[in-house]
Amino acid sequence: MITPSADDAGASAVPVTLALGRRVGTADPRLFGSFVEHLGRGVYGGVFAPDDPSATPEGFRADVLELVRELGVSVVRYPGGNFVSGYDWRDGIGPREARPRRLDLAWRSIETNGFGTDEFAAWCRQARVEPMLALNLGLGDTRSALQLLEYANHPSGTTLSDERVHNGSPDPHDVRLWCLGNEADGPWQLGHRSVRDYAERAAVTAAAMRMFDPTLELVVVGSSNPQMSTFGAWEREVLTRTIDLVDYLSCHIYFYDDGDLGTFLRSSDVLDRFLDDVAATIAHVRAATRSVRDIRISLDEWNVWNYAAYDALDIGRPFEEAPRQLEEVYTLADAVVVGSLLQSILRHCDVVSIAAMAQLVNVIGPIRAEPGRPAWRQTTFHPFAAVARSAGHTVHTVNTATGPDEIVTCIVTVSPDGSEALVHLVNCSTATAADVELDLTALDADQVDGAHLLWVPDPHATNTIESPDAVSPQPLATDLRGGSLRLTLPAVSWASVRIRCAAEGG
């Protein structure tokens, strides 16, 4: 049991009183998604490793599957990312020994195509996650997108659906979520095009897909990041053309520590503004077009990414199979930021319905795996796994009643029957501990069922294959009396508390 004191944080603790704020909405389970791309060792050596001692009969790493289930991932986006804009899905089906080897220009690697659509669908079933397929609208076209849709979702009786049956998948994959390309605004993207050209291609593709199945859920491409010169204008023009054909507008954002730890720990402020801006653009287009469609946000790439070993576009680097790329080693500070970003996503659950932490294994992921060794949890694994338990909960904001409002951020979620509340907290200070008191009387808070703190004295501490649990949640001392929860958060820390509520409601 950890009972942090001011000495633990190296500075005097300050009192912070928090009060329950407004009810935002319900946390869609899809907010706790992830992303698997043919990049580095994300697929080969990550989710798929037929020669590994842990491999299932299908070639999936069983230890990775176990950790994915523990992580609580709900939906996984695949196969890219930049990769998809040069990918022909036909290369990844049929007998594995007959599949072609291709150059992947996006990440400068050799793609063996040993893992494709059918393997991904089978992996999703074992991981107990929903598949989210991205279509190639870069170098690809509408016809190819429709053929993949028929291959994946039509029961049988056509050449393409019967080919899937022949390839070992008698039942349709029934993919409901489809991304209409990826980062089409980026000049780095194969098939990069103007906003008008992309909007027209997305609209034509979406209309054709709805002729196959009007109940499909379609995601149109928004800006690659808020620093793009076209941010806002891109969303406006694309959505004006497609608003009556799609369900979601995508957006991507990454955060990194440039040496200013204090600013880095406040990354959720940036995400708050970003999501507010995207939501405002959607509202503007709805008003301007008089559309009644409820377009939601798909934040289908987000994470901390410090751009370590970012040599993917180094033209002098030779093409290799599954090279080690973007294998970020995450710190305690990174995990604390991830915890705060998850709070921001929950604060926007009234406008955000899908979010995918990019990526899942090895490549900027919460899970790491090496050949012949057990897979392990990075620091960022822990806040994601805890906050994912809020899926389906009602989300409440939390306000600072007294004390410095820049130190502690918090979100509270309540189960549908009102019997359980989850409190997720972050201390964003680099030097000051916080003695927190949170008023939960409105929820009839009755008993703490569990409390955990993610903290070590060194904010740059990491988990490694030799010390996989160096930074991991430890039991946290709490006091719940009269409906008020009291605890101490050291500087640069994250905590989660599960509370039993006496009365239903919330």
C-alpha positions as CSV (number, residue, x, y, z in Angstrom):
1,M,0.0,0.0,0.0
2,I,1.4,3.4,-1.1
3,T,0.8,6.3,1.2
4,P,2.6,9.2,-0.6
5,S,3.8,12.1,1.5
6,A,5.2,15.4,0.6
7,D,8.7,14.0,1.0
8,D,8.0,11.4,-1.7
9,A,7.4,14.2,-4.2
10,G,10.4,16.3,-3.0
11,A,8.2,19.3,-2.2
12,S,5.4,20.4,0.1
13,A,2.0,19.1,-0.8
14,V,-0.8,21.6,-1.6
15,P,-4.5,21.0,-0.8
16,V,-6.7,20.6,-3.8
17,T,-10.5,20.4,-3.4
18,L,-12.5,19.0,-6.3
19,A,-16.2,19.0,-7.0
20,L,-18.3,16.9,-9.4
21,G,-19.2,18.9,-12.5
22,R,-21.6,18.4,-15.4
23,R,-22.7,15.1,-16.9
24,V,-21.2,15.0,-20.4
25,G,-22.7,11.8,-21.9
26,T,-21.9,8.1,-22.2
27,A,-18.5,6.7,-23.0
28,D,-18.9,4.7,-26.2
29,P,-16.8,1.5,-25.8
30,R,-15.2,2.4,-29.2
31,L,-13.4,5.2,-27.4
32,F,-10.9,2.5,-26.2
33,G,-9.7,1.4,-29.6
34,S,-6.2,0.9,-31.1
35,F,-4.4,0.6,-34.4
36,V,-2.3,-2.0,-36.1
37,E,-0.4,-1.0,-39.3
38,H,2.0,-2.8,-41.5
39,L,4.9,-0.8,-40.1
40,G,8.1,-2.0,-38.5
41,R,7.4,-4.9,-36.2
42,G,3.7,-4.0,-35.5
43,V,2.4,-6.9,-37.5
44,Y,5.3,-9.2,-38.1
45,G,6.9,-10.0,-34.7
46,G,4.0,-8.2,-33.0
47,V,0.6,-9.6,-33.5
48,F,1.8,-12.3,-36.0
49,A,4.9,-14.4,-35.3
50,P,4.4,-18.1,-36.5
51,D,7.9,-19.1,-35.3
52,D,7.5,-17.7,-31.8
53,P,7.2,-20.3,-29.0
54,S,3.9,-18.6,-27.9
55,A,2.4,-18.8,-31.4
56,T,-1.2,-20.1,-31.8
57,P,-1.9,-22.6,-34.7
58,E,-2.8,-19.5,-36.8
59,G,0.5,-17.9,-36.1
60,F,-0.7,-15.2,-33.7
61,R,1.4,-14.4,-30.6
62,A,-0.6,-15.8,-27.7
63,D,1.0,-13.6,-25.1
64,V,0.2,-10.5,-27.1
65,L,-3.4,-11.7,-27.5
66,E,-3.6,-12.1,-23.8
67,L,-2.3,-8.6,-23.1
68,V,-4.6,-7.1,-25.7
69,R,-7.6,-8.6,-23.9
70,E,-6.2,-7.3,-20.6
71,L,-5.7,-3.8,-22.1
72,G,-9.5,-3.7,-22.8
73,V,-9.2,-2.7,-26.5
74,S,-12.6,-2.6,-28.1
75,V,-11.9,-1.9,-31.8
76,V,-8.7,-2.0,-34.0
77,R,-8.0,0.0,-37.1
78,Y,-6.1,-1.8,-39.9
79,P,-4.0,-2.0,-42.1
80,G,-2.9,1.7,-42.0
81,G,-2.0,4.4,-41.7
82,N,0.3,5.5,-44.5
83,F,0.8,1.9,-45.5
84,V,-2.8,1.6,-46.8
85,S,-2.4,4.2,-49.5
86,G,-0.1,1.9,-51.5
87,Y,-1.6,-1.4,-50.5
88,D,-3.5,-3.8,-52.7
89,W,-5.7,-5.9,-50.4
90,R,-5.6,-8.8,-53.0
91,D,-1.9,-9.3,-52.2
92,G,-2.8,-10.4,-48.7
93,I,-5.3,-13.2,-49.4
94,G,-5.1,-16.8,-50.7
95,P,-2.3,-19.4,-50.0
96,R,0.4,-17.7,-48.1
97,E,3.2,-19.3,-50.1
98,A,1.8,-17.8,-53.3
99,R,1.4,-14.2,-52.0
100,P,3.6,-11.6,-53.7
101,R,6.5,-9.8,-52.0
102,R,6.1,-6.0,-52.5
103,L,8.0,-2.8,-51.7
104,D,6.2,-0.6,-49.2
105,L,7.2,2.9,-50.1
106,A,5.4,4.5,-47.2
107,W,7.7,3.0,-44.6
108,R,10.5,1.8,-46.9
109,S,10.2,-1.9,-46.1
110,I,9.6,-5.2,-47.9
111,E,6.0,-6.4,-47.4
112,T,5.8,-10.2,-47.4
113,N,1.9,-10.2,-47.3
114,G,2.0,-13.2,-44.9
115,F,-0.7,-11.4,-42.9
116,G,-3.8,-9.9,-44.6
117,T,-7.5,-9.4,-44.4
118,D,-8.5,-12.9,-43.4
119,E,-5.8,-13.2,-40.8
120,F,-6.7,-9.8,-39.3
121,A,-10.4,-10.8,-39.1
122,A,-9.4,-14.1,-37.4
123,W,-7.1,-12.3,-35.0
124,C,-9.9,-9.8,-34.1
125,R,-12.1,-12.7,-33.2
126,Q,-9.5,-14.2,-30.9
127,A,-8.6,-10.8,-29.4
128,R,-12.3,-10.1,-28.9
129,V,-12.1,-6.7,-30.7
130,E,-14.1,-5.2,-33.5
131,P,-12.4,-4.8,-36.9
132,M,-12.1,-1.3,-38.5
133,L,-10.8,-1.5,-42.1
134,A,-9.1,1.4,-43.9
135,L,-9.5,1.6,-47.7
136,N,-6.9,2.6,-50.2
137,L,-8.1,5.8,-51.6
138,G,-4.5,7.0,-52.3
139,L,-3.3,4.9,-55.2
140,G,-6.4,2.8,-55.0
141,D,-9.9,3.5,-56.3
142,T,-13.6,3.0,-55.7
143,R,-13.8,-0.3,-57.6
144,S,-11.1,-1.9,-55.5
145,A,-12.8,-0.7,-52.3
146,L,-16.1,-2.2,-53.4
147,Q,-14.4,-5.5,-54.2
148,L,-12.8,-5.7,-50.7
149,L,-16.2,-4.9,-49.2
150,E,-17.8,-7.8,-51.2
151,Y,-15.0,-10.1,-50.3
152,A,-15.3,-9.3,-46.6
153,N,-19.0,-9.0,-46.1
154,H,-21.0,-10.8,-48.7
155,P,-22.1,-14.3,-47.5
156,S,-21.3,-16.4,-50.7
157,G,-22.5,-16.9,-54.3
158,T,-20.2,-14.4,-56.0
159,T,-16.7,-14.8,-57.3
160,L,-15.2,-12.7,-54.6
161,S,-17.3,-14.0,-51.6
162,D,-16.7,-17.6,-52.8
163,E,-13.0,-16.8,-52.9
164,R,-13.1,-15.9,-49.2
165,V,-14.9,-19.1,-48.5
166,H,-12.3,-21.0,-50.4
167,N,-9.6,-19.2,-48.5
168,G,-10.9,-20.6,-45.2
169,S,-13.4,-18.0,-44.0
170,P,-16.9,-19.5,-44.7
171,D,-18.7,-16.8,-42.7
172,P,-18.6,-13.1,-43.7
173,H,-16.3,-11.0,-41.7
174,D,-19.1,-8.5,-41.3
175,V,-16.9,-5.4,-41.0
176,R,-19.1,-2.4,-40.0
177,L,-16.5,0.3,-39.7
178,W,-14.7,1.6,-42.9
179,C,-12.2,4.4,-43.2
180,L,-12.3,6.2,-46.6
181,G,-8.5,6.5,-46.9
182,N,-5.9,7.9,-44.6
183,E,-4.3,11.4,-44.2
184,A,-5.1,12.4,-47.7
185,D,-4.2,16.0,-46.9
186,G,-0.5,15.0,-46.2
187,P,2.0,15.5,-49.0
188,W,3.9,12.4,-47.6
189,Q,0.9,10.2,-48.5
190,L,1.0,8.1,-51.7
191,G,-1.8,9.4,-53.9
192,H,-2.0,12.7,-52.0
193,R,-4.6,14.9,-53.6
194,S,-6.3,18.2,-53.3
195,V,-9.2,18.6,-50.9
196,R,-11.7,18.9,-53.7
197,D,-10.3,15.7,-55.4
198,Y,-10.3,13.8,-52.2
199,A,-13.8,14.9,-51.2
200,E,-15.2,13.8,-54.5
201,R,-13.5,10.4,-54.4
202,A,-14.7,9.8,-50.8
203,A,-18.3,10.8,-51.7
204,V,-18.4,8.6,-54.8
205,T,-17.0,5.6,-52.8
206,A,-19.3,6.2,-49.8
207,A,-22.4,6.3,-52.1
208,A,-21.4,3.1,-53.8
209,M,-20.7,1.3,-50.5
210,R,-24.1,2.3,-49.3
211,M,-25.7,0.7,-52.3
212,F,-24.2,-2.5,-51.0
213,D,-25.2,-2.0,-47.4
214,P,-26.8,1.3,-46.2
215,T,-26.0,0.4,-42.6
216,L,-22.3,0.6,-42.9
217,E,-20.5,3.1,-40.7
218,L,-18.1,5.3,-42.8
219,V,-15.3,7.5,-41.7
220,V,-14.2,10.4,-43.9
221,V,-10.6,11.8,-43.7
222,G,-10.0,15.0,-41.7
223,S,-6.7,16.7,-41.1
224,S,-3.6,14.7,-40.3
225,N,-2.8,17.1,-37.4
226,P,-3.8,20.6,-36.2
227,Q,-0.5,22.1,-37.5
228,M,-1.6,21.5,-41.1
229,S,-2.0,24.8,-43.0
230,T,-5.4,23.6,-44.3
231,F,-6.7,22.5,-40.8
232,G,-10.3,23.6,-40.5
233,A,-10.7,24.5,-44.2
234,W,-10.0,20.8,-45.2
235,E,-12.7,19.5,-42.8
236,R,-15.2,22.1,-43.9
237,E,-14.9,21.3,-47.6
238,V,-14.7,17.5,-47.2
239,L,-17.7,17.4,-44.9
240,T,-19.7,19.8,-47.0
241,R,-19.4,17.3,-49.9
242,T,-19.9,14.1,-47.8
243,I,-22.0,15.0,-44.8
244,D,-25.1,13.0,-46.0
245,L,-23.0,10.0,-46.9
246,V,-20.7,9.4,-43.9
247,D,-21.0,9.0,-40.1
248,Y,-17.6,10.1,-38.7
249,L,-14.9,12.7,-39.4
250,S,-11.4,11.5,-38.6
251,C,-8.7,13.5,-36.9
252,H,-5.1,12.6,-35.8
253,I,-2.9,14.1,-33.2
254,Y,0.4,13.1,-31.4
255,F,2.2,14.7,-28.4
256,Y,5.9,14.7,-27.5
257,D,8.2,16.0,-24.8
258,D,10.5,18.6,-26.3
259,G,12.4,19.0,-23.0
260,D,9.8,21.2,-21.3
261,L,8.2,18.6,-19.0
262,G,5.7,21.0,-17.5
263,T,4.2,21.9,-20.9
264,F,4.3,18.2,-21.9
265,L,2.3,17.2,-18.8
266,R,-0.4,19.7,-19.9
267,S,-0.9,18.1,-23.3
268,S,-4.6,17.4,-22.6
269,D,-5.2,21.2,-22.8
270,V,-4.1,21.0,-26.5
271,L,-6.3,18.0,-27.1
272,D,-9.3,19.7,-25.5
273,R,-8.9,22.7,-27.9
274,F,-8.3,20.4,-30.9
275,L,-11.5,18.4,-30.3
276,D,-13.5,21.6,-29.6
277,D,-12.3,23.0,-33.0
278,V,-13.2,19.8,-34.9
279,A,-16.6,19.7,-33.2
280,A,-17.2,23.3,-34.0
281,T,-16.4,22.7,-37.7
282,I,-18.9,19.8,-37.8
283,A,-21.5,22.0,-36.2
284,H,-20.8,24.8,-38.8
285,V,-21.2,22.4,-41.8
286,R,-24.4,20.9,-40.4
287,A,-25.8,24.4,-40.0
288,A,-24.6,25.6,-43.5
289,T,-25.9,22.5,-45.2
290,R,-29.0,22.1,-43.1
291,S,-28.1,18.5,-42.6
292,V,-29.8,16.5,-39.8
293,R,-27.1,13.9,-39.7
294,D,-25.3,13.5,-36.3
295,I,-21.7,13.4,-37.6
296,R,-19.3,12.3,-34.8
297,I,-15.5,12.5,-34.4
298,S,-13.3,9.5,-35.0
299,L,-10.0,10.3,-33.2
300,D,-8.4,7.3,-34.9
301,E,-4.8,8.1,-34.3
302,W,-3.6,9.6,-31.0
303,N,-0.7,8.9,-28.6
304,V,2.5,10.2,-27.2
305,W,5.2,9.8,-29.8
306,N,8.6,11.3,-29.2
307,Y,9.7,10.5,-32.8
308,A,12.5,8.2,-31.6
309,A,14.3,6.5,-34.5
310,Y,12.1,8.2,-37.0
311,D,14.1,7.3,-40.1
312,A,11.3,5.7,-42.0
313,L,11.6,8.1,-44.9
314,D,15.4,8.0,-45.1
315,I,15.9,7.3,-48.8
316,G,19.4,5.9,-48.1
317,R,18.1,3.2,-45.9
318,P,17.8,-0.2,-47.5
319,F,14.4,-2.0,-47.9
320,E,14.0,-4.7,-45.2
321,E,11.4,-7.1,-43.9
322,A,9.8,-5.8,-40.7
323,P,12.7,-3.4,-39.7
324,R,12.7,-2.0,-36.2
325,Q,10.9,1.3,-36.6
326,L,9.3,3.7,-34.1
327,E,9.9,1.3,-31.1
328,E,9.3,4.0,-28.6
329,V,10.3,3.3,-25.0
330,Y,7.7,5.0,-22.8
331,T,8.4,6.7,-19.5
332,L,6.3,7.4,-16.4
333,A,5.8,10.9,-17.7
334,D,4.5,9.5,-21.0
335,A,2.0,7.3,-19.1
336,V,0.8,10.3,-17.0
337,V,0.2,12.2,-20.2
338,V,-1.7,9.3,-21.8
339,G,-3.8,9.2,-18.7
340,S,-4.6,12.9,-19.1
341,L,-5.4,12.5,-22.8
342,L,-7.8,9.7,-22.0
343,Q,-9.5,12.2,-19.6
344,S,-9.8,14.7,-22.5
345,I,-11.4,12.0,-24.7
346,L,-13.9,11.2,-22.1
347,R,-14.7,14.9,-21.5
348,H,-15.6,15.0,-25.2
349,C,-17.7,11.8,-25.3
350,D,-20.7,13.9,-26.4
351,V,-18.9,14.5,-29.8
352,V,-16.2,11.7,-30.0
353,S,-17.4,8.2,-30.5
354,I,-14.3,6.4,-31.8
355,A,-10.7,6.8,-30.6
356,A,-7.7,4.6,-31.6
357,M,-4.5,4.8,-29.6
358,A,-1.7,4.4,-32.2
359,Q,-0.4,1.8,-32.2
360,L,-0.8,-1.5,-30.4
361,V,2.4,-3.6,-30.4
362,N,6.1,-2.6,-30.7
363,V,5.4,0.5,-32.9
364,I,4.7,3.3,-30.5
365,G,2.5,0.8,-28.6
366,P,1.6,0.0,-25.0
367,I,2.8,-3.6,-25.6
368,R,6.3,-4.7,-26.5
369,A,7.3,-8.2,-27.8
370,E,10.7,-9.7,-28.6
371,P,11.3,-13.1,-30.3
372,G,11.3,-16.0,-27.9
373,R,10.7,-13.8,-24.8
374,P,7.4,-13.0,-23.0
375,A,5.7,-9.8,-24.2
376,W,5.5,-7.1,-21.6
377,R,3.5,-3.9,-20.7
378,Q,4.9,-0.5,-21.4
379,T,4.1,2.3,-18.8
380,T,1.3,3.6,-21.1
381,F,-0.5,0.2,-20.9
382,H,-1.6,0.9,-17.3
383,P,-3.7,4.0,-17.6
384,F,-5.3,2.8,-20.8
385,A,-6.3,-0.6,-19.2
386,A,-7.8,1.2,-16.1
387,V,-9.7,3.9,-18.0
388,A,-11.1,1.3,-20.5
389,R,-13.2,0.0,-17.7
390,S,-15.2,3.2,-18.0
391,A,-16.7,1.9,-21.3
392,G,-20.4,2.4,-21.2
393,H,-20.3,4.6,-18.2
394,T,-21.8,8.0,-17.8
395,V,-19.0,10.6,-17.8
396,H,-18.9,13.6,-15.3
397,T,-16.4,16.4,-15.5
398,V,-14.7,17.5,-12.3
399,N,-14.0,21.1,-11.3
400,T,-11.3,22.6,-9.0
401,A,-13.2,24.1,-6.1
402,T,-10.1,25.3,-4.2
403,G,-6.3,25.1,-4.8
404,P,-4.2,25.6,-7.9
405,D,-6.3,24.5,-10.9
406,E,-3.3,23.6,-13.0
407,I,-2.1,20.8,-10.8
408,V,-4.8,18.0,-10.7
409,T,-7.1,16.9,-13.5
410,C,-9.8,14.4,-12.9
411,I,-12.7,12.7,-14.5
412,V,-15.4,10.5,-12.9
413,T,-17.5,7.9,-14.7
414,V,-20.5,6.0,-13.3
415,S,-21.8,2.6,-14.3
416,P,-25.2,2.4,-16.0
417,D,-26.9,1.1,-12.8
418,G,-25.2,3.7,-10.7
419,S,-23.6,1.1,-8.4
420,E,-20.0,1.9,-9.3
421,A,-17.9,5.0,-9.9
422,L,-14.4,5.2,-11.4
423,V,-12.3,8.2,-10.5
424,H,-9.3,8.8,-12.8
425,L,-6.8,11.5,-11.6
426,V,-3.5,13.0,-12.8
427,N,-1.1,15.3,-11.0
428,C,0.4,17.4,-13.8
429,S,2.9,19.2,-11.6
430,T,6.6,18.5,-12.0
431,A,7.4,19.2,-8.4
432,T,4.4,19.6,-6.1
433,A,2.4,16.8,-4.5
434,A,-1.4,17.3,-4.0
435,D,-3.6,16.4,-1.0
436,V,-6.8,15.8,-2.9
437,E,-10.3,15.9,-1.5
438,L,-13.1,15.0,-4.0
439,D,-16.8,15.5,-3.1
440,L,-18.8,12.5,-4.3
441,T,-21.8,12.9,-2.1
442,A,-24.0,13.3,-5.2
443,L,-23.2,9.7,-6.1
444,D,-23.8,8.2,-2.7
445,A,-20.2,7.1,-2.6
446,D,-20.1,4.3,0.0
447,Q,-16.9,2.3,-0.1
448,V,-13.5,2.2,-1.9
449,D,-13.2,-1.1,-3.7
450,G,-9.7,-0.5,-5.1
451,A,-7.3,2.3,-5.6
452,H,-4.0,2.3,-7.6
453,L,-1.2,4.8,-8.1
454,L,1.2,4.8,-11.0
455,W,4.3,6.7,-9.7
456,V,8.0,6.3,-9.1
457,P,10.4,9.1,-8.1
458,D,12.0,9.3,-11.5
459,P,9.5,10.6,-14.2
460,H,11.8,9.2,-16.9
461,A,11.7,5.6,-15.5
462,T,10.7,2.9,-18.0
463,N,9.7,-0.7,-18.2
464,T,12.1,-3.0,-20.0
465,I,12.3,-6.7,-20.9
466,E,14.5,-7.2,-17.9
467,S,12.3,-5.1,-15.5
468,P,8.9,-5.3,-17.0
469,D,7.1,-4.1,-13.9
470,A,9.5,-1.3,-12.8
471,V,6.7,1.2,-13.4
472,S,3.4,-0.4,-12.6
473,P,0.3,0.5,-10.5
474,Q,0.6,-0.1,-6.8
475,P,-2.2,0.0,-4.1
476,L,-2.9,3.6,-3.0
477,A,-4.1,4.6,0.5
478,T,-7.4,6.5,0.4
479,D,-10.0,7.7,2.9
480,L,-13.7,7.9,2.1
481,R,-15.8,9.6,4.7
482,G,-19.1,11.5,4.4
483,G,-19.0,11.1,0.7
484,S,-15.6,12.8,0.3
485,L,-12.6,10.9,-1.1
486,R,-9.2,11.9,0.2
487,L,-5.8,10.8,-1.2
488,T,-2.4,12.2,-2.0
489,L,-0.9,12.4,-5.4
490,P,2.8,12.8,-5.8
491,A,4.1,15.1,-8.6
492,V,4.0,13.4,-12.1
493,S,1.6,10.7,-11.2
494,W,-1.6,9.0,-12.3
495,A,-4.2,7.2,-10.1
496,S,-7.5,5.4,-10.5
497,V,-10.0,4.6,-7.7
498,R,-13.0,2.3,-7.9
499,I,-15.9,3.2,-5.6
500,R,-19.0,1.4,-4.7
501,C,-22.1,3.6,-4.5
502,A,-24.9,2.9,-2.0
503,A,-27.8,4.0,-4.2
504,E,-28.6,3.5,-7.9
505,G,-28.7,6.6,-10.0
506,G,-25.6,8.6,-11.0
